[in-house]
Amino acid sequence: MAIKHVKSDTLNLRSAPIVADGNIIGELLKGQRVDTLAPVDANGWVSAQATVNGVLRQGFVKERLLRDPASDAKESLITAAVAEWVRFERGTGREDLPPFFTFVGEMWKQVGEPNLDGRNRDQPWSAAFISFIVRKAGAAYAGFKFHEAHARYIHDSIVKREAGTPAPFWGFRLNEHKVGLGDLVCQWRVSKVTFDDARRTNEFTSHCDVVVEVGPGFVRTLGGNVGHTVGFKTYDVDGNGFLEAENNLFAVMRNNV
C-alpha cells in the first residue's frame, strides 16, 4: 500500500475500475490523501481507499490523477487553500455577495481588520487570504509574518533567507529555486517591482498565490481575490523547473516546512 494525494481538481472514487453510470462512490478533492491497495492495472486503474464524507471508503481511481505526497505541513497548506476554494463554491462565489463576503470578513479579522469584508471593493483581500490559510495550516508556520499586505511577508522571507534565519518561507529569485508544492509565487501589481526592490523595502503593491499542483512545464496555484473569488492560476515553468519570468512574476517563496 502506498500513500498518494489527488493531483486533479476533483477525482471520482468508483466501485469498479470502469467509467459507468451509477458507480461513483464519492468525489475526492485536490490534495486529498488516497491509500492505494494494489498495483495499477493494464487500464490505469488502481484499487484505493479514501475518506468520503467522514467515512473510509474503498474503490478505484485512475492512477495518473494521483501524485506522491509532499511534507505534512505542505499538504496541510494545500488542503487549507482547497477548502476555501470549495467554500467559495469552487470559484463561482463572488466576494461581495452573501455568504461569501462573510468569509472574506473572517480573513480580514485574522489580520486585525474587523471592519472589512468582501463588500469593501477597494480593499484587495488576497494577502488576508494567504495569512488565513497559512494560519489554518498549523504550528509549523508560526514564524510566518501574518499581514494584510503581501509585501510585508515577501520582504521578511528574503531578509530571513539572507540572514540564514529559520522561517517557514524563504524568498528567492525566480532562477534560484525550482518551484514546488506549497511554495508562494509573487507578482507585482500596478508598478513594476524587482526582487532587489523587495529586498530593500516592504512597501510595494503585489500579489501571491500558493502552488497546489506541479506538472510538466507548468504549476497551478490557488489564491484569494482572483477573479473576485478564490481561484486558480497557471504559470509556465522552464525545462529546469524554474518559473518563467512572465506575468509580472518577480520572486518565489520556498516552503521550508
Phi and psi restraints in degrees (value plus and minus 20) as a CYANA .aco file:
   2 ALA   PHI    -145.8  -105.8
   2 ALA   PSI     125.1   165.1
   3 ILE   PHI    -106.6   -66.6
   3 ILE   PSI     107.9   147.9
   4 LYS   PHI    -150.7  -110.7
   4 LYS   PSI     151.7   191.7
   5 HIS   PHI    -153.9  -113.9
   5 HIS   PSI     132.4   172.4
   6 VAL   PHI     -89.6   -49.6
   6 VAL   PSI     107.8   147.8
   7 LYS   PHI    -110.9   -70.9
   7 LYS   PSI     -58.0   -18.0
   8 SER   PHI     -95.6   -55.6
   8 SER   PSI     147.3   187.3
   9 ASP   PHI     -82.4   -42.4
   9 ASP   PSI     -62.5   -22.5
  10 THR   PHI    -159.3  -119.3
  10 THR   PSI     139.2   179.2
  11 LEU   PHI    -169.8  -129.8
  11 LEU   PSI     108.4   148.4
  12 ASN   PHI    -104.5   -64.5
  12 ASN   PSI     108.7   148.7
  13 LEU   PHI    -111.7   -71.7
  13 LEU   PSI     101.5   141.5
  14 ARG   PHI    -134.1   -94.1
  14 ARG   PSI     135.5   175.5
  15 SER   PHI     -98.4   -58.4
  15 SER   PSI     -34.7     5.3
  16 ALA   PHI    -164.8  -124.8
  16 ALA   PSI     135.2   175.2
  17 PRO   PHI     -99.0   -59.0
  17 PRO   PSI      42.9    82.9
  18 ILE   PHI    -181.0  -141.0
  18 ILE   PSI     127.4   167.4
  19 VAL   PHI    -105.6   -65.6
  19 VAL   PSI      93.5   133.5
  20 ALA   PHI    -171.6  -131.6
  20 ALA   PSI     130.3   170.3
  21 ASP   PHI     -80.7   -40.7
  21 ASP   PSI     115.3   155.3
  22 GLY   PHI      65.4   105.4
  22 GLY   PSI     -18.4    21.6
  23 ASN   PHI    -128.1   -88.1
  23 ASN   PSI      -4.0    36.0
  24 ILE   PHI    -103.4   -63.4
  24 ILE   PSI      99.1   139.1
  25 ILE   PHI    -101.1   -61.1
  25 ILE   PSI     -57.9   -17.9
  26 GLY   PHI    -197.0  -157.0
  26 GLY   PSI     146.7   186.7
  27 GLU   PHI    -125.2   -85.2
  27 GLU   PSI     110.3   150.3
  28 LEU   PHI    -123.8   -83.8
  28 LEU   PSI     132.8   172.8
  29 LEU   PHI    -130.1   -90.1
  29 LEU   PSI     137.1   177.1
  30 LYS   PHI     -68.6   -28.6
  30 LYS   PSI     111.1   151.1
  31 GLY   PHI      67.9   107.9
  31 GLY   PSI     -31.4     8.6
  32 GLN   PHI     -88.5   -48.5
  32 GLN   PSI     122.7   162.7
  33 ARG   PHI     -92.1   -52.1
  33 ARG   PSI     118.3   158.3
  34 VAL   PHI    -154.8  -114.8
  34 VAL   PSI     110.8   150.8
  35 ASP   PHI    -122.1   -82.1
  35 ASP   PSI      95.3   135.3
  36 THR   PHI     -99.8   -59.8
  36 THR   PSI     125.7   165.7
  37 LEU   PHI    -136.0   -96.0
  37 LEU   PSI     -28.6    11.4
  38 ALA   PHI    -177.9  -137.9
  38 ALA   PSI     147.4   187.4
  39 PRO   PHI     -84.8   -44.8
  39 PRO   PSI     139.1   179.1
  40 VAL   PHI     -88.5   -48.5
  40 VAL   PSI     116.5   156.5
  41 ASP   PHI    -102.7   -62.7
  41 ASP   PSI     159.3   199.3
  42 ALA   PHI     -84.1   -44.1
  42 ALA   PSI     -41.1    -1.1
  43 ASN   PHI    -121.5   -81.5
  43 ASN   PSI     -11.4    28.6
  44 GLY   PHI      68.3   108.3
  44 GLY   PSI     -13.0    27.0
  45 TRP   PHI    -110.2   -70.2
  45 TRP   PSI     131.6   171.6
  46 VAL   PHI    -158.2  -118.2
  46 VAL   PSI     117.6   157.6
  47 SER   PHI     -90.8   -50.8
  47 SER   PSI     114.4   154.4
  48 ALA   PHI    -173.6  -133.6
  48 ALA   PSI     142.8   182.8
  49 GLN   PHI    -149.4  -109.4
  49 GLN   PSI     125.8   165.8
  50 ALA   PHI    -176.3  -136.3
  50 ALA   PSI     144.0   184.0
  51 THR   PHI    -107.4   -67.4
  51 THR   PSI     106.8   146.8
  52 VAL   PHI    -144.4  -104.4
  52 VAL   PSI      95.6   135.6
  53 ASN   PHI      33.2    73.2
  53 ASN   PSI      21.6    61.6
  54 GLY   PHI      62.9   102.9
  54 GLY   PSI     -19.4    20.6
  55 VAL   PHI    -138.6   -98.6
  55 VAL   PSI     112.9   152.9
  56 LEU   PHI     -94.3   -54.3
  56 LEU   PSI     100.1   140.1
  57 ARG   PHI    -141.4  -101.4
  57 ARG   PSI     130.3   170.3
  58 GLN   PHI    -134.8   -94.8
  58 GLN   PSI     118.0   158.0
  59 GLY   PHI    -188.2  -148.2
  59 GLY   PSI    -164.9  -124.9
  60 PHE   PHI    -155.3  -115.3
  60 PHE   PSI     122.5   162.5
  61 VAL   PHI    -157.3  -117.3
  61 VAL   PSI     142.0   182.0
  62 LYS   PHI     -96.6   -56.6
  62 LYS   PSI     103.5   143.5
  63 GLU   PHI     -84.6   -44.6
  63 GLU   PSI     -50.2   -10.2
  64 ARG   PHI     -87.3   -47.3
  64 ARG   PSI     -33.4     6.6
  65 LEU   PHI    -117.7   -77.7
  65 LEU   PSI      -7.0    33.0
  66 LEU   PHI    -132.9   -92.9
  66 LEU   PSI     140.7   180.7
  67 ARG   PHI    -158.9  -118.9
  67 ARG   PSI     145.7   185.7
  68 ASP   PHI     -91.9   -51.9
  68 ASP   PSI     132.7   172.7
  69 PRO   PHI     -93.7   -53.7
  69 PRO   PSI     130.1   170.1
  70 ALA   PHI    -112.9   -72.9
  70 ALA   PSI    -188.6  -148.6
  71 SER   PHI     -85.2   -45.2
  71 SER   PSI     139.6   179.6
  72 ASP   PHI     -78.2   -38.2
  72 ASP   PSI     -60.3   -20.3
  73 ALA   PHI     -87.4   -47.4
  73 ALA   PSI     -59.7   -19.7
  74 LYS   PHI     -85.9   -45.9
  74 LYS   PSI     -61.7   -21.7
  75 GLU   PHI     -83.5   -43.5
  75 GLU   PSI     -55.8   -15.8
  76 SER   PHI     -84.7   -44.7
  76 SER   PSI     -58.4   -18.4
  77 LEU   PHI     -87.6   -47.6
  77 LEU   PSI     -63.0   -23.0
  78 ILE   PHI     -82.1   -42.1
  78 ILE   PSI     -64.0   -24.0
  79 THR   PHI     -80.4   -40.4
  79 THR   PSI     -61.3   -21.3
  80 ALA   PHI     -83.9   -43.9
  80 ALA   PSI     -60.8   -20.8
  81 ALA   PHI     -86.1   -46.1
  81 ALA   PSI     -65.2   -25.2
  82 VAL   PHI     -83.9   -43.9
  82 VAL   PSI     -56.7   -16.7
  83 ALA   PHI     -80.3   -40.3
  83 ALA   PSI     -57.3   -17.3
  84 GLU   PHI     -91.8   -51.8
  84 GLU   PSI     -57.1   -17.1
  85 TRP   PHI     -78.3   -38.3
  85 TRP   PSI     -64.2   -24.2
  86 VAL   PHI     -84.7   -44.7
  86 VAL   PSI     -62.4   -22.4
  87 ARG   PHI     -84.2   -44.2
  87 ARG   PSI     -50.4   -10.4
  88 PHE   PHI    -110.5   -70.5
  88 PHE   PSI      12.9    52.9
  89 GLU   PHI      31.7    71.7
  89 GLU   PSI      26.5    66.5
  90 ARG   PHI      34.8    74.8
  90 ARG   PSI      24.3    64.3
  91 GLY   PHI      63.8   103.8
  91 GLY   PSI      -7.7    32.3
  92 THR   PHI    -126.8   -86.8
  92 THR   PSI     -30.5     9.5
  93 GLY   PHI    -101.7   -61.7
  93 GLY   PSI      96.8   136.8
  94 ARG   PHI     -99.8   -59.8
  94 ARG   PSI     118.2   158.2
  95 GLU   PHI     -76.1   -36.1
  95 GLU   PSI     -51.2   -11.2
  96 ASP   PHI    -118.5   -78.5
  96 ASP   PSI     -15.7    24.3
  97 LEU   PHI    -128.2   -88.2
  97 LEU   PSI     132.7   172.7
  98 PRO   PHI     -93.6   -53.6
  98 PRO   PSI     127.7   167.7
  99 PRO   PHI    -107.0   -67.0
  99 PRO   PSI     -14.3    25.7
 100 PHE   PHI     -87.0   -47.0
 100 PHE   PSI     -54.6   -14.6
 101 PHE   PHI     -83.9   -43.9
 101 PHE   PSI     -47.7    -7.7
 102 THR   PHI     -88.8   -48.8
 102 THR   PSI     -50.6   -10.6
 103 PHE   PHI     -88.5   -48.5
 103 PHE   PSI     -60.8   -20.8
 104 VAL   PHI     -82.0   -42.0
 104 VAL   PSI     -59.0   -19.0
 105 GLY   PHI     -79.7   -39.7
 105 GLY   PSI     -57.4   -17.4
 106 GLU   PHI     -80.9   -40.9
 106 GLU   PSI     -60.1   -20.1
 107 MET   PHI     -86.7   -46.7
 107 MET   PSI     -63.0   -23.0
 108 TRP   PHI     -82.3   -42.3
 108 TRP   PSI     -59.3   -19.3
 109 LYS   PHI     -80.1   -40.1
 109 LYS   PSI     -56.7   -16.7
 110 GLN   PHI     -90.1   -50.1
 110 GLN   PSI     -36.8     3.2
 111 VAL   PHI    -129.3   -89.3
 111 VAL   PSI      -0.5    39.5
 112 GLY   PHI      62.8   102.8
 112 GLY   PSI       5.0    45.0
 113 GLU   PHI    -144.2  -104.2
 113 GLU   PSI      54.1    94.1
 114 PRO   PHI     -89.9   -49.9
 114 PRO   PSI     -32.6     7.4
 115 ASN   PHI    -118.0   -78.0
 115 ASN   PSI     -14.1    25.9
 116 LEU   PHI    -129.7   -89.7
 116 LEU   PSI     128.7   168.7
 117 ASP   PHI    -173.5  -133.5
 117 ASP   PSI    -190.5  -150.5
 118 GLY   PHI     -86.2   -46.2
 118 GLY   PSI     -32.5     7.5
 119 ARG   PHI    -100.0   -60.0
 119 ARG   PSI     -32.0     8.0
 120 ASN   PHI    -103.6   -63.6
 120 ASN   PSI      60.9   100.9
 121 ARG   PHI     -86.8   -46.8
 121 ARG   PSI     -36.7     3.3
 122 ASP   PHI    -111.8   -71.8
 122 ASP   PSI     -11.4    28.6
 123 GLN   PHI    -139.2   -99.2
 123 GLN   PSI      76.1   116.1
 124 PRO   PHI     -78.1   -38.1
 124 PRO   PSI     114.4   154.4
 125 TRP   PHI    -130.8   -90.8
 125 TRP   PSI      -6.3    33.7
 126 SER   PHI     -85.1   -45.1
 126 SER   PSI     -56.3   -16.3
 127 ALA   PHI     -92.6   -52.6
 127 ALA   PSI     -54.9   -14.9
 128 ALA   PHI     -82.5   -42.5
 128 ALA   PSI     -57.5   -17.5
 129 PHE   PHI     -80.6   -40.6
 129 PHE   PSI     -69.1   -29.1
 130 ILE   PHI     -80.6   -40.6
 130 ILE   PSI     -66.4   -26.4
 131 SER   PHI     -80.4   -40.4
 131 SER   PSI     -58.1   -18.1
 132 PHE   PHI     -83.6   -43.6
 132 PHE   PSI     -68.8   -28.8
 133 ILE   PHI     -94.0   -54.0
 133 ILE   PSI     -52.0   -12.0
 134 VAL   PHI     -84.8   -44.8
 134 VAL   PSI     -61.4   -21.4
 135 ARG   PHI     -84.3   -44.3
 135 ARG   PSI     -61.4   -21.4
 136 LYS   PHI     -84.1   -44.1
 136 LYS   PSI     -45.5    -5.5
 137 ALA   PHI     -93.8   -53.8
 137 ALA   PSI     -31.4     8.6
 138 GLY   PHI      94.5   134.5
 138 GLY   PSI    -196.1  -156.1
 139 ALA   PHI     -85.8   -45.8
 139 ALA   PSI     -42.3    -2.3
 140 ALA   PHI     -81.5   -41.5
 140 ALA   PSI     -40.6    -0.6
 141 TYR   PHI    -123.0   -83.0
 141 TYR   PSI      -1.5    38.5
 142 ALA   PHI     -79.8   -39.8
 142 ALA   PSI     -46.1    -6.1
 143 GLY   PHI    -104.7   -64.7
 143 GLY   PSI     -15.0    25.0
 144 PHE   PHI     -90.8   -50.8
 144 PHE   PSI     125.0   165.0
 145 LYS   PHI    -109.4   -69.4
 145 LYS   PSI      64.6   104.6
 146 PHE   PHI     -82.5   -42.5
 146 PHE   PSI     108.8   148.8
 147 HIS   PHI    -182.8  -142.8
 147 HIS   PSI     141.3   181.3
 148 GLU   PHI    -103.3   -63.3
 148 GLU   PSI     -26.0    14.0
 149 ALA   PHI    -140.8  -100.8
 149 ALA   PSI     108.0   148.0
 150 HIS   PHI     -77.9   -37.9
 150 HIS   PSI     -57.8   -17.8
 151 ALA   PHI     -75.7   -35.7
 151 ALA   PSI     -53.7   -13.7
 152 ARG   PHI     -85.7   -45.7
 152 ARG   PSI     -64.1   -24.1
 153 TYR   PHI    -105.4   -65.4
 153 TYR   PSI     -41.8    -1.8
 154 ILE   PHI     -84.7   -44.7
 154 ILE   PSI     -72.4   -32.4
 155 HIS   PHI     -78.0   -38.0
 155 HIS   PSI     -64.5   -24.5
 156 ASP   PHI     -80.2   -40.2
 156 ASP   PSI     -60.1   -20.1
 157 SER   PHI     -87.8   -47.8
 157 SER   PSI     -53.1   -13.1
 158 ILE   PHI     -92.5   -52.5
 158 ILE   PSI     -66.0   -26.0
 159 VAL   PHI     -80.3   -40.3
 159 VAL   PSI     -63.4   -23.4
 160 LYS   PHI     -89.4   -49.4
 160 LYS   PSI     -56.0   -16.0
 161 ARG   PHI     -83.9   -43.9
 161 ARG   PSI     -66.0   -26.0
 162 GLU   PHI     -87.7   -47.7
 162 GLU   PSI     -46.8    -6.8
 163 ALA   PHI    -107.8   -67.8
 163 ALA   PSI     -28.9    11.1
 164 GLY   PHI      53.1    93.1
 164 GLY   PSI       1.3    41.3
 165 THR   PHI    -100.3   -60.3
 165 THR   PSI     107.5   147.5
 166 PRO   PHI     -77.5   -37.5
 166 PRO   PSI     115.3   155.3
 167 ALA   PHI    -181.4  -141.4
 167 ALA   PSI     133.5   173.5
 168 PRO   PHI     -85.0   -45.0
 168 PRO   PSI     -45.7    -5.7
 169 PHE   PHI    -153.8  -113.8
 169 PHE   PSI     121.5   161.5
 170 TRP   PHI    -141.3  -101.3
 170 TRP   PSI     119.7   159.7
 171 GLY   PHI    -110.4   -70.4
 171 GLY   PSI     114.8   154.8
 172 PHE   PHI    -152.0  -112.0
 172 PHE   PSI     137.1   177.1
 173 ARG   PHI     -87.4   -47.4
 173 ARG   PSI     139.8   179.8
 174 LEU   PHI     -79.7   -39.7
 174 LEU   PSI     -52.9   -12.9
 175 ASN   PHI    -114.6   -74.6
 175 ASN   PSI      -8.3    31.7
 176 GLU   PHI    -125.2   -85.2
 176 GLU   PSI     -36.7     3.3
 177 HIS   PHI    -161.9  -121.9
 177 HIS   PSI     108.1   148.1
 178 LYS   PHI     -95.8   -55.8
 178 LYS   PSI      95.8   135.8
 179 VAL   PHI     -82.1   -42.1
 179 VAL   PSI     121.1   161.1
 180 GLY   PHI    -162.6  -122.6
 180 GLY   PSI     156.0   196.0
 181 LEU   PHI     -77.2   -37.2
 181 LEU   PSI     116.5   156.5
 182 GLY   PHI      64.4   104.4
 182 GLY   PSI     -25.9    14.1
 183 ASP   PHI     -93.3   -53.3
 183 ASP   PSI     142.7   182.7
 184 LEU   PHI    -130.6   -90.6
 184 LEU   PSI     110.2   150.2
 185 VAL   PHI    -124.5   -84.5
 185 VAL   PSI     120.3   160.3
 186 CYS   PHI    -140.0  -100.0
 186 CYS   PSI     108.9   148.9
 187 GLN   PHI    -137.1   -97.1
 187 GLN   PSI     127.9   167.9
 188 TRP   PHI    -106.7   -66.7
 188 TRP   PSI     134.8   174.8
 189 ARG   PHI    -150.4  -110.4
 189 ARG   PSI     128.0   168.0
 190 VAL   PHI      49.3    89.3
 190 VAL   PSI     -87.7   -47.7
 191 SER   PHI    -138.9   -98.9
 191 SER   PSI     119.7   159.7
 192 LYS   PHI     -80.0   -40.0
 192 LYS   PSI     116.4   156.4
 193 VAL   PHI    -146.6  -106.6
 193 VAL   PSI     116.0   156.0
 194 THR   PHI    -123.4   -83.4
 194 THR   PSI     147.9   187.9
 195 PHE   PHI     -78.5   -38.5
 195 PHE   PSI     -61.3   -21.3
 196 ASP   PHI     -85.3   -45.3
 196 ASP   PSI     -54.4   -14.4
 197 ASP   PHI     -79.5   -39.5
 197 ASP   PSI     -65.0   -25.0
 198 ALA   PHI     -88.8   -48.8
 198 ALA   PSI     -43.0    -3.0
 199 ARG   PHI     -90.1   -50.1
 199 ARG   PSI     -57.2   -17.2
 200 ARG   PHI    -103.1   -63.1
 200 ARG   PSI     -50.6   -10.6
 201 THR   PHI    -163.7  -123.7
 201 THR   PSI     138.0   178.0
 202 ASN   PHI    -133.7   -93.7
 202 ASN   PSI       4.5    44.5
 203 GLU   PHI    -140.1  -100.1
 203 GLU   PSI      68.1   108.1
 204 PHE   PHI    -179.6  -139.6
 204 PHE   PSI     143.1   183.1
 205 THR   PHI    -116.8   -76.8
 205 THR   PSI     107.9   147.9
 206 SER   PHI    -174.9  -134.9
 206 SER   PSI    -198.8  -158.8
 207 HIS   PHI    -170.7  -130.7
 207 HIS   PSI     122.9   162.9
 208 CYS   PHI    -152.6  -112.6
 208 CYS   PSI     128.2   168.2
 209 ASP   PHI    -151.7  -111.7
 209 ASP   PSI     138.5   178.5
 210 VAL   PHI    -120.7   -80.7
 210 VAL   PSI     116.1   156.1
 211 VAL   PHI     -96.3   -56.3
 211 VAL   PSI     101.9   141.9
 212 VAL   PHI    -137.6   -97.6
 212 VAL   PSI     -24.5    15.5
 213 GLU   PHI    -175.0  -135.0
 213 GLU   PSI     116.7   156.7
 214 VAL   PHI    -142.9  -102.9
 214 VAL   PSI     103.7   143.7
 215 GLY   PHI    -149.1  -109.1
 215 GLY   PSI    -198.8  -158.8
 216 PRO   PHI     -89.2   -49.2
 216 PRO   PSI      87.8   127.8
 217 GLY   PHI      64.2   104.2
 217 GLY   PSI     -11.2    28.8
 218 PHE   PHI    -178.3  -138.3
 218 PHE   PSI     142.1   182.1
 219 VAL   PHI    -150.9  -110.9
 219 VAL   PSI     134.1   174.1
 220 ARG   PHI    -137.6   -97.6
 220 ARG   PSI     125.0   165.0
 221 THR   PHI    -147.4  -107.4
 221 THR   PSI     143.0   183.0
 222 LEU   PHI    -142.0  -102.0
 222 LEU   PSI     120.1   160.1
 223 GLY   PHI    -170.7  -130.7
 223 GLY   PSI     142.5   182.5
 224 GLY   PHI    -113.3   -73.3
 224 GLY   PSI     137.2   177.2
 225 ASN   PHI      39.7    79.7
 225 ASN   PSI      13.6    53.6
 226 VAL   PHI    -122.8   -82.8
 226 VAL   PSI      89.3   129.3
 227 GLY   PHI      42.8    82.8
 227 GLY   PSI      12.6    52.6
 228 HIS   PHI      46.2    86.2
 228 HIS   PSI       4.5    44.5
 229 THR   PHI    -175.3  -135.3
 229 THR   PSI    -181.7  -141.7
 230 VAL   PHI    -119.6   -79.6
 230 VAL   PSI      97.5   137.5
 231 GLY   PHI    -161.9  -121.9
 231 GLY   PSI     147.0   187.0
 232 PHE   PHI    -108.9   -68.9
 232 PHE   PSI     132.4   172.4
 233 LYS   PHI    -153.7  -113.7
 233 LYS   PSI     138.1   178.1
 234 THR   PHI    -143.4  -103.4
 234 THR   PSI     113.3   153.3
 235 TYR   PHI    -144.4  -104.4
 235 TYR   PSI     123.4   163.4
 236 ASP   PHI     -99.6   -59.6
 236 ASP   PSI     125.7   165.7
 237 VAL   PHI    -145.0  -105.0
 237 VAL   PSI     118.6   158.6
 238 ASP   PHI     -99.2   -59.2
 238 ASP   PSI    -199.9  -159.9
 239 GLY   PHI     -85.4   -45.4
 239 GLY   PSI     -34.3     5.7
 240 ASN   PHI    -119.2   -79.2
 240 ASN   PSI     -18.6    21.4
 241 GLY   PHI      72.5   112.5
 241 GLY   PSI     -10.7    29.3
 242 PHE   PHI    -117.9   -77.9
 242 PHE   PSI     125.9   165.9
 243 LEU   PHI     -82.1   -42.1
 243 LEU   PSI     117.7   157.7
 244 GLU   PHI     -89.2   -49.2
 244 GLU   PSI     124.5   164.5
 245 ALA   PHI    -101.4   -61.4
 245 ALA   PSI      56.5    96.5
 246 GLU   PHI    -168.2  -128.2
 246 GLU   PSI     156.7   196.7
 247 ASN   PHI      34.3    74.3
 247 ASN   PSI      15.0    55.0
 248 ASN   PHI      46.4    86.4
 248 ASN   PSI      -4.5    35.5
 249 LEU   PHI     -90.9   -50.9
 249 LEU   PSI     119.5   159.5
 250 PHE   PHI    -158.7  -118.7
 250 PHE   PSI     -30.4     9.6
 251 ALA   PHI    -180.0  -140.0
 251 ALA   PSI     139.8   179.8
 252 VAL   PHI    -153.2  -113.2
 252 VAL   PSI     114.7   154.7
 253 MET   PHI    -120.9   -80.9
 253 MET   PSI      89.2   129.2
 254 ARG   PHI     -92.3   -52.3
 254 ARG   PSI     110.9   150.9
 255 ASN   PHI     -99.3   -59.3
 255 ASN   PSI      96.6   136.6
 256 ASN   PHI    -114.1   -74.1
 256 ASN   PSI     -23.3    16.7
